[in-house]
């Protein structure tokens, strides 16, 4: 997917400079740097962690939203998305921002299995934070949307971590990589390209990494957003994905947001009055 570095850095700049607004909200209980996967010294892999944002003084268990951020599969960190967790917690949704290993130290499959392990941790522990373990949803932007979709749709990931799929819905926000096979075949990158570091040089693996080829009748329901001015590669893969989805869901819940580019698809959530909050909350409460 063509997700330009300057755009990602722009996201980081905006999020960093506005972080104090998120931290100022006192109605949110924040539990940070919780290890959902211990360090592996043999593999020289650090512990993988997550942050939980929960509404305070909750009298009943709330919907749970797990968010996987983007960054071309090779960058990003959960701290930059505290605004997302804070705002959702203020709207009575227990929200988890997940870190995961990055390329080139990890390939897409390791990233996906660690996201599945994070979901397992949430299923087993979120009740302690006021979340309903029977109402867990997953969302992701850009590369994070790819990982969220892959884990939620492809049956093997939850099988590999030893649980049944606990997800009640999938919310994709300008997701990249939904057809990584088609994208990498068309681009014909030279060896050493950053995407090939993540997805290998093998077209068979590219297809294994593409959520579009694993759609099935028992998937969790989906809410899909795409910006009308996103990158062409993301537009193409989303359109192909939604077309394939129609074989199982004749009328997909797919919204194209007019005038929105790729980065504003996530920065729009700085605005607590943004209509996506109401739409996503309604989706989670069905």
Secondary structure, 3 states (H helix, E strand, C coil): CCCCHHHHHHHHHHHHHCHHHHHCCCCEEEEEEEEEECCECCCCECCEEEEEEEECCCCCCEEEEEEECCCCCCCCCHHHHHHHHHHHHHCCCEEEEECCCCCCCCCHHHHHHHHHHHHHHHHHHHHHHCEEEEEEEEEEEEHHHHHHHHHHHCCHHHHHCCCCCCEEEEEEEEECCCCHHHHHHHHCCCCCCHHHHHHCCCHHHHHHCCHHHHCCCCCCEEEEEEECCCCHHHHHHHHHHHHHHCCCCCCCEEEEECCCCCCHHHHHHHCCCCHHHHHHHHHHHC
